[in-house]
């Protein structure tokens, strides 16, 4: 078949790379929510991780951020405002740059 995707074959999964800034953001969101409700804090982190890892199957799914070349954003539904994952898709990898709360001021 020479590399064609056909019956029963799947495209290779795209690797996800979480930057230090992104993991620090996850820790920050957890630390904010944990004193209020540890269960909600854990669920928020799980929702963020699940959404980020879901980009392995469709890395172009996030909306393009017009103000920054190559930047995409993926909304993570959670509570009233949710979270936003900023990432870039470079050839064969997804690089997750930052994770913001839906109401948080953020760089482009």
Residue pairs with C-beta under 8 A, 6 or more apart in sequence:
1 9
5 11
13 56
13 57
14 55
14 56
14 57
14 59
14 89
14 92
14 93
14 94
15 56
15 92
15 93
15 94
16 52
16 53
16 55
16 56
16 93
16 94
16 96
17 93
17 94
17 95
17 96
18 52
18 96
19 95
19 96
19 97
19 98
21 97
21 98
22 52
22 85
22 96
22 97
22 98
22 99
25 98
25 99
25 100
26 45
26 48
26 49
26 99
29 41
29 44
29 45
29 48
29 83
29 99
29 101
30 41
30 42
30 44
30 45
32 41
33 40
33 41
33 44
34 41
40 79
43 78
44 78
44 79
44 83
47 76
47 77
47 78
47 83
48 76
48 78
48 83
48 85
48 99
51 74
51 76
51 83
51 85
52 74
52 85
52 87
52 96
52 99
54 61
55 61
55 62
55 74
55 87
55 89
55 94
55 96
56 94
59 89
59 94
60 72
60 89
61 74
62 72
62 73
62 74
62 85
62 87
63 72
63 73
63 74
63 75
64 71
64 72
65 71
65 72
65 73
65 86
65 108
67 108
68 108
70 88
70 89
70 90
71 86
71 87
71 88
71 97
71 108
72 86
72 87
72 88
72 89
73 84
73 85
73 86
73 87
74 84
74 85
74 87
75 82
75 83
75 84
75 102
76 82
76 83
76 84
76 85
76 99
80 102
81 101
81 102
81 103
82 101
82 102
83 99
83 100
83 101
83 102
84 99
84 100
84 101
84 102
84 106
85 96
85 98
85 99
86 96
86 97
86 98
86 99
86 100
86 106
87 94
87 95
87 96
87 97
88 94
88 95
88 97
89 95
98 106
98 107
100 106
